[in-house]
Amino acid sequence: MAAKTLLDCSEDLLLSVLDFLSFGDLLSMSIVNKYIHTLTRPHLYSKVKTTWALNHTPPVSLLLRSILDAPELSSYVRSLRLVGHEFHENPGLKEPPACPIATSSLSKASKLIQRTRVPFAKLWIDELQSGTVDAVVAVLLLLLPNLRSLHLGPNFTIHSRLLGNLLQYALCKPSKEYQLPTFENLSSITFCRRAKEHRHLTANNTADPAHTPTPSSLVSLEVYRLREAQLKQLLSVVKGLQKLHWHWFYQLDLNPDVSRNVVELDTIAAALNQARDTLTDLTIDAETCPKLLVGDYDPPTLEMRASLDDLVHMGKLRRLSVPWVFLMGFSVPSAKKLADSLPLSLELLILTANLDDNDDWEWDDDSIVSAVKSGLEDRAVLRLTKPRRIILPSPLEYGDIADERREELRYIGANAGLELGWTDK
């Protein structure tokens, strides 16, 4: 019997094979013949990632041109990642360079924008003609009705007024008057902290919504810059959230009206409890930044107020990553029992050393281990709350953890019936 080739296989079998191929292999397959090329295109465009670096044509412009020239490609894209942070590393560059758009692409994109009939269409077209990154990304999003996941890196979030307007009119002001996608499949959005934020303190990227949205399909969210009160407002309308990554941030001269040097732990707990019926995975990072523009290089002082004790009511939470100081405070005398804030459902607890550069930080490796040991010796609490694994913010200094410390942690964990781990530097 003659050996079979790929062309002898059924379409279903070929599609099953394509599911397991890497992107490089898919590219190779796409040039075999027209038939294989047609089958591979949905796989090639289902997950799109572009990295924008200096001295290169912005790939987002090339992607936009490809989709405008072949509109059928737009229906294939499920995940879009626009990444890059090189502008942040270039001290002489304040604004991202323009994204040049070919004349033919500009004409097609302008017609699409006019067809939407949104009130900011003229501004959108003007910005697109100037090659503004925000305008290009907004057009690209306009073309992707089946998008499920969106990730915008720091190079793409410096200005986002047009993108915000597009989402506002599509999600908050749905109307037959506007020809916009509904983004009904969009369930994951990552909007990274913008590059060179200290140079854009007056940038206005927001608009007042007509009413609060109802993002019932949103299950995963990563949030930057919002403080405690604003997080509470946001989570009040997100009803099905399962995974949250919140980047707490404070800088003395940034948003002084809403951002203070007091960490309101009880407000954090109240905000998070709004998602207690659905949230299973929670990560909180904390970072401060000095006033660099005035030559201040020391971390700002912080005050911890109240506690996270109300997290015990989050009955669905299985994974929690949180700064050590948010649970235990900056100093040993002010430390609480480790289990006081842990919900019964928790399986993995990751404690990070965020804010250890603060002058009020008094913890060292010995005191951290001692506090954990003391907390785990409370058998009455452990019978109710016992995560399977706890990762400690140790060692605080760079280098491998000492063998004696490894054995000590294994012993403490074994006595408590769980695994104690440590941070790999």
N, C-alpha and C positions, 0 to 999 in steps of 0.2 A: 504493500500500500504506500502511495506517495505521501511524503511528509506534508502536513498542513502548514500554510503560512498564516500570517495575521489576517490577510484578506479573506481567508476561508472561514474565519470565525464569525459568529453572529454578532450583531451590533450590541446586544446585551452583554455578551462575554467581553467584547472589546472595552465597553464602558466600565466593566468591573475591573479590568486590568489597569485602565487609566487611573482609577481611584487610588492605586497603590504606588504610582510613579512620582518621582521627585519633579520639581519644576524644570530642572535641566533635561531630564528624560522626556518630559512632555514637550519641551521645545524641539527636541530631536524627532519625536514622533510626528509633530505637526508639519514637518517638511517631507514626510514619506510620500504622500500623494494628497489629492484634494479631498478624498473621502475621509482619510485619517485626520487631515487638518480640520475638517468640519466637526469631527467628534471631539478633538482635543481643545478647541477654542473655549468652550464653557469651563473646562478645568483650568486653563491658563489664566482666565480672567476672573475666576471665582474669588481668589484672594490676591489683591493688588497691594504691593508695598513699594513706595518710592522714597529714596533718600536724597535730600537736596543738600548739596555741598557747594561751596564757593568755586568760582572759575569753571563751572559747568552749566550747561543749559538746564534750567529747572525741569526735572522729569515730569512734574505735574502738568507742565505745558504740553509736553509730548503726549501724555496720557489723554489730555483733553482733546488734542487734535485727532488722536486715533479714534476716540469715541464719536466725535463730530463727523468724521469721515465714514465711520461704520457704525451707525446708531444701534445696530442689533447687539453690539458688544455690551451696551449699558445694562441689558437685562441679565447678564451673566454675573456681574459684580455683587458679591455678598459681603466682602470684607475689604475695607480701604484703610491703609495705614500710610499717612504722610509724615515722615520722620525727618530728623536732622536738627542739630543744635550748634552748627559751626559758627553762626553769627555771634553767639554768646562768647565764643573764644576769640573773636577778632575785636580788639579794643577800639579800632578806628572806624568801625561800622556801626552806625546807630540804627539805621533802617535796613530791612532786607532788600536786596536788589530787585528790580522789576522782573516780572515773568513775561518775556516777549511772546506775543501771540501773532501767528501768521495771519496775513490779511484775509485769506479764505476762511480760516477758523473764526476770526473776529466777526466776520459778516454772519456766519451761521449762528454763533453764540448770541449776537445782538438780536437776531430775529427770535431766538428762543426766549430771551429776556423780555422782549416786547410782548410776546405771546402770553406771558404770565399775567400781565396787566397789574402788577403790583405798583403801588404809588412811588416806590423808590427806583423804578426801572431806569430812568434817565441817569441817576447817580451811578447805578450799577454799571451801565454801559460806559459811562465816562471813566470810571475806575478801571474797567476792563481794558479800555483803550490805552490807559496809562500803564497797564501791566501790574496793577496792584494784586498782591497775593490773595488778599481777602476776596476780591472779585472773582479771581480764577477758581478758587476753592468753592465758592458759592455756586458758580456755573457747573462745576463738576458734580457737586451734590445734587443739583437740579436734574442731572441726567441719570441718576442712579436710584430708580424707584424701588428696587428690591434689596437695598442695602440693609444688612443686619448689624454690622459692627463698623464703627468709625473711630479712628485714632488720629489726633492731630498733635504733632510734636511742637516743641518750642518755636521753631522757625515759622510756624503757620498760625500762631495764636497772638502775635504782637498786636495785630489789628483784626477784629472779627465783627465789625459793625454790620456788614452786608450779610455775612453768614448768619448772624443772630437775627437779623430782620427776616431772612428767608425762613428760618426755623419758626420764628414767631408767627408769621403769616400762614405757614403750612400747618402748624400744630395748635396755635392758640386762637387763630382767626380763620378757621376753615370756612370757605365760602365758594359758591359756584362762580363768583365773580373772578376769582383768581385761579389760574391754571397751574397748580402746583402739585407735586407728589405728596402723598399722605404719610409716607415713611412708616407705614403700619408694621413693617418687619424689623425696624430699627430697635434693637434691644440692648446694645452695649455702646457707650460713648466714652472716649477718653479725650479730655481737653487739657493738654499739658500747660503748666505754668509757662508764660511767655518768656522768650529770651530778652535779656537786658531790661528787666522790669523796672529797675531803678531809673532808667532813662525815659520811661513812659508813664510817669505818675499821673499825668492829666489825661491820658487816653480814655476816651469814652466809647466803650464797646457795647454798651447796653441800651436797651429801650424799655420803656414802661409797658408791660403787657396789659392787654385789655382785661384779662381774667387769668386766674391760675390754670395751668394746663392739667390734664388728667392722663399722665403717661402710664397707662395700665400695663403696657408691654415691656416697660423698662425693668430689667432684672439685675443688671450689673452697672455700677456707677463708680467712677473715679473723680474726685473733686479736689481742686486746688484753691487755696486762698480764702475760702469761706471761713468765717469764725463761728463761734458756738451758736449765736442767735440766728445767723443766716442759715446755718445747717438745719436748725430746727424748722425754719420756714420751708426749706427745700424738701425735707423728708415728710412734711405734713401732706404733700400731694403725691408722693411716690408710694403707692400702695402695695406693689408686688415685689419690692426690692429684696434680692437674695444675697447679693455681694456688694460690699461698700469698701472703697479705699479712700480715706480722707486724709489730705495733707494739711495739717494744722500749721499755720505760719504767722509769724509776728515780726514786723519791722517798725521801728518807732515813727518814721516819717511816711509810712504807707497806710492810707485809709485811716487817719487818726480818729475820724468820727465814729467808726465802728470797730476799730481794732485797738485794744488796750493791752497792757502787760499783765493782765489778770487772766489766768486760765480758769474759766468757770466750769468746773467739773460736773456740778449738778445739772447745769444747762446742757452739757454734752450728753449726760445720761438720759435726760428728758427727751432730747432730740432723737437719740437712738432708739428709745423705747417706742417711738411711733412706728418703728419697723419691726417690733419684737415678734410679730406673728409670722414673719416671712424671712427675716435676715438670718443667714447661717454662717456667713464668712465676713469678718470685720477686721480691717487693718487701719490703724491710726498711726501716722507719722507726725513728728513734730520738729519744727525747724525755726530758728530765729536768724535775723540778719542785722548787722549794725548799720548805722547811717554812713555808708561808704562815701557818699558825695561830700560830706563835711569832714572826712578824714577820721571817722570813728571806726575802730576795728575790733572793739570789745563787744561780746554778745550783750544784748540788753538784759536788764534784770527782769525777773518774772515772779509772780505770786500765784501759788496754787490755792484755789478757794473751793471749799466743800469737798465732795468726794464722788467717786463713780459707783457708789454702793448700789444704786438703783439698777445697775446692769444685771443684777441677780434675777430680774424679772424677764430677761430675754430668753425665753424658754426654747427657742429654736437654734440658738447660736452654738456652733460646733467648733469654729476656729476663731481665735482672737489674737491679734498682734497689736500691742499697745506699748507706749513708752513706760519704762519702769517708774519714772517719777509721777506719771498720771495715777498710778495705783498706790505708790508707796511714799510719795513726797520727795523733797530734795535732801532731807536730813534723816539720820537714823532715829533721833528722838521722836520725830513726828510720824514715823512709819506706822502703817496700819497692818492688820493681819492680811496676808496675801489672799486668803479665800473670801474675804468680806464682799468683794465685788464680782465673784465668779458665778455665772448661772449654772444650774444643775446639768444642763445639756452639754457643757463644754468638754471637748475632747483634746484640743491642742491649744496651749497658751504660749505665745511668743512674747517675751519681754525684751524690749530694745533699750539701748543706751542713748537714745535721742536726748539732746539737751545736756549731755554730760560735760559740755564746755562752759556751762553756766557757772558763775562764781559761787552760787549757793549749793551746787552739787557737793555732797559730803560722802557719798558712797564709795567704797572700794570693794575689791573682790571678796575679802573676808566678811565684811558687813552684809553684803548681798547674800552670800551663802548662809550666813547666820540667820538672817531674816527669813529666808526661805525655809530653813530647817525648823525654825520656831513655828512658822505658819503651818507646816506639814505635820507637826507633832500634835496638832489639835484634832484628835481622832473623831470627836463628835462632829466637827465640821466636815472632815474628809468623808465620813459615811454618807453625807448628803452631796458634797461637791468633790468630785475626784477626776480631774482631767487625766487622760492617759499619758500625756507628755507635756513637759514644761521646758521651754528653752530660755536660759538665763542670759542676761547681758554681761557675760563674763567669758574670757578675760577682758577687762576694760582697756588694757594696754595692748599694743600689737605684739604678736608672738603666739606660740602654741601654749595651750593650757598645760600646766604642770601635771605630771603623772599622779602625784599625791592628790591633787585637786580632782582629777578624773575619778579616782577611787572613792574619794569622799562623796562626790555627787552620786556615784552609782550606789553607794551604801545608803545615803539619805533617801534616794528614790526607791530603792528596794524596800526599805522599812515602811515607806508610805504607799507602796503598791503601784508606783508609776515610774516613768522614765524621765530622768533629769538630763537635759542636754545643755550645750553651751554654744556660744557664737564662734563661728570659724572666721578668723581674721584673714 
